[in-house]
Amino acid sequence: MNPKLWLLGKVATVGALVVAEKVRPAPARRREQVPASGAAITTDWLTDVLCRDTPGAAVVSFSNPGGSSGTSERMALRVEYNEAGRVAGLPTELFTKATLSFQQRILLGGAGALEGEARFYKGLRGKADIEAPIGYWGAVDMRSWKMISIMEDIAATKGAEFLEPTTGFTEAEIRDLVLNLARLHAALWGDPGITGLKTPAEYLERTGHFLDIRKRSAVGMERAREVMPPGLLGQADRLYEATIKSMDIATYELPRTLLHGDCHAGQTYRTADGRMGIADWQALQQGGWAFDVAYLVNTGCEPEQRRAWQDGLIEAYVAELAEHGGPRLSFEEAFLAYRQQAFWPYTAWAFTIGRAAYQPEMQPVPTCLAIIRRTAAAIEDLDALSSLDERRPTRNSPAHAHHGSTR
């Protein structure tokens, strides 16, 4: 079926169901049901979800002391249990994410990003020794594109401070995040649990059809002219073709592991004791490890810092990956993979600033400009365009002189 025709049909179905939910709201009482938001749950539903493994436990009340709305509806959740629940130490400080609005459902459903967090928290989170929220439930209704997930409220439990997409990292902070990714990738390297998750190539193909990423990223280049390296201006189509090839490499050439999929600074946090963690697992994918690492480093570091730190970060990643049971990569092959994945970090944000009038403003213009400046500089510094044609080194080849280091 033509993807655009399919999406138009789905839009009509979801729209009708959203209207029906508002006209005749049906409170969720069993965990098989998917509430439209954290405010549409009931004590019966919470009991079925949170007390399912604790005989005699029940939720007696709950409240929603705060929240916000963006690509999803986010609400704090405070839960009180009966004595059996309190004695069992069931979680009380929680957080919900849901697709309440029509726009949220179309954005996440159309991108195939509804099931990511549910899969992460219900089956994958416990396999990796990383700093990330604990998840307690996740469910999706594919007919209406409703999604809800319940997780630890790390702002309450760990004093976590969430960072902005343009937050500058210290070297220790970005290193801590890279090590988190290495432990995640090592634990889920080739794991059967990632089967069926979309790949970077599939994600680009699907979203490219209905969001016209090629055209919007070209518009984005023009809107970001002031921060683009002169040598890349006017090459929007070449960069998009490079993005396609890069995503193919992450899908078909690199061994697959679990990918966060959208690992920029705005998805990270700092705990009260200084540890760095990664949140928002909605865009979960399977593919080559360098997809995550390039996205994190290139969007999160100012160019001069990235140039100074990138060798050490790749070395640290390679060592941590091997230490936690992943393959032992040479610096040479790892650095080539990192260079080859420099394109989506740029294209994603060029598309964001290049949005059409009918598309939501997902990020403020100054944020987009700052990240495009960082990621476009990385493409140029790393000679990423040439890297796509370079032969992948064998695993036992000796590491050569490091690229771009100022150390």
N, C-alpha and C positions, 0 to 999 in steps of 0.2 A: 504494500500500500504506500502511496505517496505520503512521506512524513508530515508534510504540511496539512494535507487533508485529514490524516489521522489526528493531528493535534487540534484542528478545528472541531472535529467531532468530540474529542475529549474535553475541550473547553466548554462546549455546549452542555455536556453531561455534568461536569463538575459545577458549572454555574447553576444549573437547575437544582443540584443537590444542596449547594450552599444556601440558595433561597429557601428550599424546603426545610433545612435545619433551623433557619431563623423563624419561619412561620410556625413550625411544630417541633420545638426542641425536644430531644429525647435524652434525658440524663443517662450516662453510662453507669451500669451497675455490676457488670461482669467483665472480667479482664479480656474476654474475646472482643468486646466492644472498644471502639477507638473514640475517645472524647475529642471534641473540636478544640479544646484548650484546657489549661490547668484550672480554669474557673468553672468548667463544665463537668468536673468529676464529682463523685459522691463518696461518702464513707464506705458504702458497700463495695464500690469499685476499688477504692484504695485498699480495703481489707483483702480483697481477692488478689490484688497485685502484690502488696507489700508483706502480707502475712501468710502467703500461700504455703510456706515451708515451716511455719511455726504454729503447731496445734494450740488452739484456744486463744490465740492472739486476734485482736480486732482493732481497727481504727475507730476512735470514738468522736474525733473532731479534727478539723483542719482549717487552715487559713492561708490566704495569699497576700503576704505583706508588701508586695512590690512586684514590678515587672516592666517590660519594655517590648516594643514591637519593631521588627525589621524584616529580614527574610523569613523569620519565624516569630511566633508569639512566645515570649519568654516570661515565666512567672516564678517567683519564689513560692515555696510551699512549706508550711510548718505543720507537722502531724503530731497528734496526741493519741496514745494507745491505751488499751486497758492494761491491767496489771501484768498479764502474760506477755504482752508486747513490750512493756517497759522492762520486765525482768530479762527478756531475751535480747535487749539492747537494739531493737529495731531502729532504723534511721529516722530521725525527726527533722533534720534540716536539709531540705531537698529543693530541687529546681526542676521545672518542667519546660519543655520546648514542644510546640505544636504548630500545625498549619491551620490557623483559624480563618484567615481571609481567603477570598478567591485568588487574589494576586499571589499570595504565598504558595498556594497549592499549585498554581500554574507554573510559577518560577521553579520550584523544587521538583514537582512532578514531571514537568517537561524536560528538565535536565537529568532525570533519572536519579535524583539525589534524595528520595524519600526514605529509602530503607537503610541508608548508611549507618546512622546512629543506632538504630534498633539492632542491626547485626553486630556492630562493634560492642555495645554494652552487654548484649545477651550471650555472645559466643566467643568474642575475640579479646576483649579487654583483659580478661584474667590470665591470658597467656604471656603477657609482656610485662617486664619489670620497668615501668615508666611512670613518670609523674603525669597523671591525667585523672579526671574525675572518675569515681566509681559509679557505675550505672546500675539501676535497679529494675528498669523495665523499658521496653520499646515495642511499638506496634504500628502497623500501617494498614489502612483500608485502601486498596488499590483502585476501587471503583470511584470513590469520592476524593481520593488523594488526601485523605486525612492522615496525619502522622502525630504521634505523641511519644516522647521519651521522658523518663524520670531519672534524674541523676543526683549525685551529691552536690550540695550547694557549697562549693569550695570557698566562696567568699566568707561564709559563716564557719565552716569546719577547719579551714587552713589559713584564714586571713588573706586569701588570694587577692591580688591586685591585677586586674585585666589590663593589658597593654593596648595601645592604639596601633593601627597598621603602620604608622610612621615612627613609632617609638624607636629610638636608637638603643642598641644593645651595647653593653660592655663586652670585651672579648670573653670574659668568663661566662657571661649569660648566653651568648650565641654558642659557645662551646658546649655548655650544659644542654641546650636544646638539640644540638647535633648529636650528642651522645644519647639523648632520649630517642631520637630517630633510629640510631644504630641498634639500640636494644629492641625497639619495636620491629625493625626489619629482620633482625636476626631471629627473633622468636617466631615470626610468621613467614619465614622464608620457605616458599613452596608449600605452605600449610594447606591441607584440604579445605579448611574453613573459608579461604578466600575465593574458592571456586564460585563462579557466577557473578562476582562483583564486576562492574564495568571496568574497562581498561582506559588508559589515556586516549588511545586512538578512537575507541567507541564513544567516549565522552565528547571528543571534539566533533566527531561525525554527527552525533545526535544533536548537540547544542548548536552546531554550525548550521543545521538545516532550518531550525525555527527561530534562531536569534540572529542569523546572518553575521556571524562573527567576522568573516573576511571583510565585509563592507564596513562594519562598525569599527573594527580595529584600524582600518584605513582612515576613517573619519577621526578616530582618536589620535592618530599620528599628527594630523593637521591641528587638532585642538591642543596638542602638547608640543608644538613646534619649538617653543621657547626652551624646552629642556632636552630636546633630542640632540644627539651627536650629529653634526652636519653630514658626516659620511653615511648616515642611515636615512636621512630625510629623502623622501621620494621613493623609498624602497619598501612600501607597505606590502605590496604583493609578494615580493621576494621573502620578506620576513614571515608572511603567513605560510608560504610554501615550506619554508624552513621549519615552522611550527608543526606542520603536518608530518614532515619527515622525522622531527624530533620525537613527536608523540608515537610514531610508528616504532622508533628505536626503543622507547620505553615499554612498548607493548610486545614487540616481536623479537627483539634482539637481546635485551637484558633479562636475566632470570626474574621471575615475578615474586614479589612479596606484598604485604599489606601496605598500602599508601594512605596517608592522611588525606591527600588530594587537594588541600587548600591551605597549605602550611605557611601562612604569612604571620607577621608579628601580631596582628589583631586577633589571632587565634591562640595566643600564648598568654601566660600569666606568671606572676612571681608570688610565691608563698611568703608567709610572714617570716619563715626561717631562711629565705633567700633562694630556695630551689626554683627552677624554671620548669613550667609544665605546658602541656598542649591540650587545648579544649576544642570543641566544635568539630565533631567527627562526622558531620553530615555528608561530606563529599567523598566518602570512602571509596577507594579504587584498589585494583591489583595491577602491579606493573613494576618497572625497574626502580630501584632504590633512589637513583640520582634525581628522579622527578621531584621527590620531596626535598632533598637536600638543596638542590639548585633553587627551588622556589623559596625556601626559608632564607638561605644566605643572600641571594640576590635581591629579594624584596626587603630584607630586614637590615642590611648593612649599607652605610654610606660607601660610595665607591672607593675612597681612600682607605677606609677600614677593611673593606673586603679584599682589596689588593694586598694589604699587609697580613691579613689573617687567613686567607683561603687555603694556602698550603697546609698550615697547621690544622685547620678544621677538617680537611680531607684526610690527613694523616690520623687525626683523632678518631674520625668515623671508621676508617679502615681497621684500626686496632680494636675499637670497641665491638665492631661487628664480629670479628674473629673470636674475641674473648667470650662472647655470648652465644657462640654456636653457629654463627654465619660463616660464609666462605672467607678465605683469606685472599683478599684482593691486593694486587700490586698498586702502588701509588699511581703508576702510569695509566693503567686501565681505569682506575677510579677517577683520575683527573679528566681523562677523555670523556667519560660518561657524564661528569659534571658539566663540562663545556657543552656537550651536545644537548643538555637539557635547559639551556639558557633562554629558550624562546617562549615557552608558555608563560613564565613569570612576566615577561613583557606584554605578550599578546592579551593575556587575561585582563590587564589593567588598561591597555589601549582600548580594548573593547568596552570596558566599564566607563571610561570617560567619553567614548564615542557613541554612547547609547542614543537610540532614536527617541523622539519626543514621547512615544507611547510606552517606552520602557521605564521602569522605576529607577530612581537615582540610588544605586546601591552603595556608592561611596562619594564623599564630597570631592569636588574638583581639586582642591589643594592636596588632598591625600593621593589622588590618582597621579597628579603631576609629580609629586615627590617620589612615588614608587616607579613611575615610568622613567624618571631621570636615573634612578638606581639601576633598573633592569636593562635599560638601553645601553648604559655605560658598560654593564657586564657583557653584553653581546659583543660590543666593540673590543673591550679589553681582552676578552678570552679568545678572540678570533673565532667566535662560535660558528659563523657561517662555513669556514673552512673545515671545522671539526667534523661536520656531517659527512664528509667524504674521506675521512681518515680511517685507516684500518684499525680494528680493535686489537690492542696488544694481547699477547698470550699471557696467561696468569703467572707464568714463571719468568717472564722477561724482567730484566733488571730495571729498577726505577731510574728514570733519567733526571736531568736537572729540572727542578720544579719551575712551573710556569708562573710568571707574574708576581713573584714574591719580592717584597721589599725588605725582607729580613736579612 
